[in-house]
Amino acid sequence: MKKQICLVPKLSGLGGMVSFQAKLIQGMQARNIAYTFDLRDRNNTAILVIGGTRQIINLLLAKSRKVPIIQRLNGMNWMHKVEKTPLRAYLKAEINNRTLAFIRRYAANRIIYQSEFSRDWWKREFGKQNTPHQVIYNGVDLNTYSPVGPETPPQDHFRILIVEGHLSGANARGLHTALRLAQALKAKSDLPIELMVVADVSDAVKAEAHLAAPDLWINWRGVVPREAIPGIDRAAHVLFSTDLNAACPNSVIEALACGLPVVAYDTGALAELVQDDAGKVVPYGADHWQLEDPVIEPLAQAALAILHDNQHFRQHARKRAVTSFGLDAMVDSYLDALEQ
């Protein structure tokens, strides 16, 4: 029977899951593997649930037809339990978590966690499962995301880069941390500091940033086409990963593939990804699960070390990506899981 993979849900917009689905489709197309987004299609030979889906009935019906169901899990909603959250948003976050947990327990034949951190988090919150599982890190096209290109970092100043989907609400905390980092580097560096922000940022958050750091050079790039990211990565000196408790952030892997070293706090899976002088990961210095403010000095010292020996870290960033985060290896691992 010809292989046909059903991907649910069909994703669009910004964010890591959207990027992952696009990359997986790219890999399947290169292998001439058919795919669909229709759970009811009787030609489906396997189903990959990217997180969760509202189509629970159709998912269970497919399971009753013995179609293997593989669930890809990253992290879960958690900030709503710490910050004051409107009731509707709180309930939505909880329902999303419970939907993922239901699929994990009752529908999935195999679970793919994006990182060891993600696996341990789900076990801690919703219990150990006897369902077969494995860890597969996200991958990136190493030809598209590459150090080779006309873009180079500026020589007359240091460029600190942020690449995120949205920096609003609780996620705006990461931007505030980036401002503090840039200010600390400005005080320590012999060259000017530019903070480049590639993300969806509201005018209100931008205004707050300029009030908090009126003398800081902030380059608001906004949302850019996915194909522009490699050039932007190549033209920066270091990526600051702002996401707290990220399961396997694509922006980090893409940066490493472009030879852009990463500086980050040791939350989520960052310490799993940024190894072997591909950048530096430092202690948060406070309780990040309670959204306490981090200690900036270790982060600034780490970033400064990367800036002053940039070529060394750039070479190791690329090497780390080639060794561990190639798209072909990721796609092959997913297809192997879908065939088991």
C-alpha positions in Angstrom: 0.0 0.0 0.0 1.4 3.4 -0.9 2.4 5.5 2.1 0.3 8.5 2.9 0.8 10.5 6.1 -2.0 12.5 7.6 -0.8 15.7 9.4 -3.1 17.2 11.9 -4.0 20.0 12.5 -3.3 22.0 9.3 -1.2 24.9 10.6 -0.6 28.4 9.4 0.7 31.7 10.8 3.8 32.0 13.1 5.4 29.8 15.6 7.5 26.7 16.0 4.8 24.1 15.1 4.1 25.9 11.9 7.8 26.0 11.0 8.1 22.3 11.9 5.1 21.3 9.7 6.5 23.2 6.8 9.9 21.5 7.1 8.4 18.1 7.5 6.3 18.6 4.4 9.4 19.8 2.5 11.2 16.6 3.5 8.3 14.3 2.6 8.0 16.0 -0.8 11.6 15.4 -1.5 11.0 11.7 -0.8 7.8 11.6 -2.9 5.7 10.7 0.2 2.0 11.6 -0.1 0.4 13.6 2.7 -3.0 15.0 3.6 -4.7 16.9 6.4 -7.9 14.8 6.3 -8.3 12.4 9.2 -11.2 10.7 7.4 -9.1 9.8 4.4 -9.2 5.9 4.2 -5.8 6.0 2.3 -3.9 7.2 5.4 -1.3 4.8 6.5 -0.3 6.8 9.6 -1.3 9.9 11.4 1.1 12.5 12.9 -0.7 14.7 15.5 1.4 17.9 15.8 0.5 18.7 19.4 -3.2 18.4 19.6 -6.4 18.6 17.6 -10.1 19.3 18.2 -11.0 16.4 15.9 -10.9 13.9 18.7 -13.8 11.7 17.4 -12.2 11.4 13.9 -8.9 10.6 15.6 -10.4 7.8 17.7 -12.3 6.5 14.6 -8.9 6.3 12.8 -7.5 4.5 15.8 -10.4 2.0 15.6 -9.3 1.3 12.0 -5.9 0.4 13.2 -4.2 3.5 11.7 -1.1 4.2 13.7 -1.2 7.5 15.6 2.0 9.3 16.5 1.8 12.4 18.7 4.5 15.0 18.6 4.7 16.8 21.9 6.7 20.0 22.9 5.8 21.7 26.1 2.5 22.9 27.5 0.8 26.0 28.7 2.0 27.1 32.1 2.3 30.9 32.4 -1.4 31.2 33.0 -0.9 29.5 36.3 1.6 32.1 37.4 0.4 35.4 36.0 -3.0 37.0 36.5 -4.9 35.7 33.5 -8.5 36.4 32.3 -10.8 33.5 33.0 -11.5 32.8 29.3 -7.7 32.7 28.5 -7.1 30.5 31.6 -9.7 28.0 30.6 -8.5 27.9 27.0 -4.9 27.2 28.2 -6.1 24.4 30.5 -8.4 22.8 27.9 -5.4 22.8 25.4 -3.3 21.0 28.0 -6.0 18.5 28.8 -6.6 17.8 25.1 -2.9 17.0 24.6 -2.9 14.8 27.7 -6.0 12.9 26.5 -4.4 12.2 23.1 -1.2 11.2 24.8 -2.9 8.7 27.1 -5.8 7.3 25.0 -5.1 7.8 21.3 -1.3 7.8 20.6 0.4 4.6 19.6 3.8 6.3 19.9 4.9 9.7 21.3 7.7 11.8 20.0 9.0 14.4 22.4 11.0 17.3 21.1 13.6 17.1 23.9 14.4 15.3 27.1 13.1 18.4 28.9 9.8 18.0 27.2 9.6 14.3 28.0 10.4 14.8 31.7 7.9 17.7 32.0 5.0 15.6 30.6 5.9 12.7 32.9 6.0 15.0 35.9 2.7 16.7 35.1 0.6 13.9 33.7 2.3 10.7 34.7 4.5 8.1 33.1 3.1 6.3 30.0 3.7 2.8 28.8 3.3 4.1 25.3 6.5 3.7 23.2 8.2 7.0 23.0 11.4 8.7 21.8 13.1 12.1 21.6 13.6 13.6 18.2 15.0 17.1 18.0 13.8 19.6 15.4 15.9 19.8 12.2 16.8 22.4 9.7 17.8 22.4 6.0 21.5 22.8 6.4 21.9 24.1 2.8 19.3 26.9 3.2 20.4 27.7 6.8 24.1 28.0 6.2 27.0 30.3 7.0 27.5 30.7 3.3 26.0 33.9 1.9 26.8 37.5 1.2 25.6 38.7 4.7 28.2 39.3 7.4 28.0 40.8 10.9 28.7 44.6 11.1 32.3 45.5 12.0 31.6 48.9 13.6 29.1 47.6 16.2 27.8 44.4 17.8 24.4 43.1 16.8 22.4 41.1 19.3 19.5 39.3 17.6 16.1 38.1 18.8 14.0 35.9 16.5 10.5 35.0 17.9 7.0 34.6 16.7 5.2 37.0 19.1 6.6 39.1 21.9 3.4 40.2 23.7 1.7 39.4 27.0 3.8 37.2 29.2 6.2 36.6 26.4 7.1 40.3 26.4 9.2 39.5 29.5 11.8 38.1 27.2 12.1 41.4 25.4 12.5 43.2 28.7 15.3 40.8 29.6 16.9 41.5 26.2 16.8 45.2 26.9 18.6 44.7 30.2 21.2 42.5 28.4 21.8 45.0 25.7 22.2 47.8 28.3 24.7 45.7 30.3 26.7 45.0 27.1 26.6 48.6 26.2 28.3 49.5 29.5 31.0 46.8 29.0 31.7 46.9 25.3 34.1 49.1 23.4 31.7 49.0 20.4 28.1 50.2 20.1 25.3 47.6 20.7 22.4 47.1 18.4 19.4 45.0 19.5 17.6 43.7 16.5 14.1 42.3 17.1 12.6 40.0 14.5 9.1 39.3 15.9 5.5 40.5 16.0 5.7 43.3 18.6 2.8 45.6 19.3 3.2 49.4 19.3 2.4 49.5 23.0 5.2 47.0 23.8 7.6 49.0 21.6 6.7 52.2 23.5 7.3 50.5 26.8 10.7 49.3 25.6 11.8 52.8 24.5 10.6 54.2 27.9 12.6 51.5 29.7 15.8 52.0 27.6 15.5 55.4 25.9 19.2 55.4 24.9 19.3 51.9 23.5 19.6 51.2 19.8 16.7 49.0 18.9 16.1 47.8 15.4 12.5 46.6 15.0 12.4 44.3 12.0 9.0 43.0 12.7 7.7 39.8 11.0 9.8 38.8 8.1 9.4 36.0 5.4 10.9 32.7 6.5 13.3 32.8 3.6 14.8 36.0 5.0 15.9 34.4 8.3 19.2 32.8 7.1 20.5 36.2 5.9 19.4 37.9 9.1 21.1 35.2 11.2 24.4 35.5 9.2 24.4 39.2 9.8 24.3 39.1 13.6 26.9 38.3 16.2 24.8 36.4 18.7 21.2 35.2 19.1 19.6 35.7 22.5 16.9 33.1 23.0 14.2 34.7 25.1 11.7 31.8 25.4 11.4 30.4 28.9 11.1 26.6 29.2 11.2 26.1 25.4 10.9 22.5 24.3 13.1 22.8 21.2 13.0 26.3 19.7 13.5 26.4 15.9 15.1 29.9 16.1 18.0 28.4 18.0 18.6 25.5 15.7 18.3 27.8 12.6 20.8 30.2 14.1 23.3 27.4 14.9 23.0 26.1 11.3 23.8 29.6 10.0 26.9 29.7 12.2 25.3 32.2 14.7 26.2 31.3 18.3 23.4 31.4 20.9 23.4 32.9 24.4 20.5 31.8 26.7 19.4 31.0 30.2 19.4 27.4 31.3 15.6 26.8 31.0 13.8 24.3 28.9 15.9 22.4 26.4 18.5 25.1 25.8 21.3 23.2 27.6 20.5 20.2 25.4 20.8 22.2 22.2 23.6 24.7 22.8 26.6 22.5 23.5 30.3 22.2 22.5 31.0 26.0 22.3 28.0 26.6 20.0 27.2 29.4 22.4 26.7 29.7 26.2 23.9 28.8 28.5 24.0 30.3 32.0 22.0 29.8 35.2 18.8 31.9 35.4 19.6 32.9 39.0 16.0 32.9 40.2 12.8 30.9 39.9 11.9 31.1 36.3 8.8 28.9 36.9 7.5 31.8 38.9 8.5 34.3 36.3 11.0 36.0 38.7 13.4 38.4 37.1 16.7 36.7 36.0 20.2 37.7 37.0 21.7 39.6 34.1 25.4 39.7 34.9 26.2 36.0 34.0 24.2 36.4 30.8 26.1 39.6 29.9 29.5 38.0 30.6 28.6 35.0 28.4 27.4 37.2 25.6 30.6 39.3 25.9 32.8 36.2 25.6 30.9 35.2 22.4 31.3 38.7 20.9 35.0 38.9 21.6 35.8 35.4 20.2 33.0 35.4 17.6 34.7 33.4 14.9 35.4 30.5 17.3 31.9 30.3 18.4 30.5 30.6 14.9 32.5 27.7 13.7 31.3 25.5 16.6 27.7 26.6 16.2 27.7 25.3 12.6 29.4 22.1 13.6 26.8 21.5 16.3 24.0 21.9 13.8 25.6 19.7 11.2 26.2 17.0 13.9 22.8 17.0 15.5 20.1 19.1 13.7 20.0 18.2 10.0 16.6 18.2 8.4 17.1 14.9 6.6 18.0 13.1 9.8 14.9 14.5 11.5 12.5 13.6 8.6 14.0 10.1 8.5 13.5 9.6 12.2 9.9 10.7 12.0 9.2 8.5 9.0 10.7 5.5 10.9 8.5 6.3 13.8 5.4 6.5 11.6 6.2 3.1 10.1 6.5 1.3 13.4 
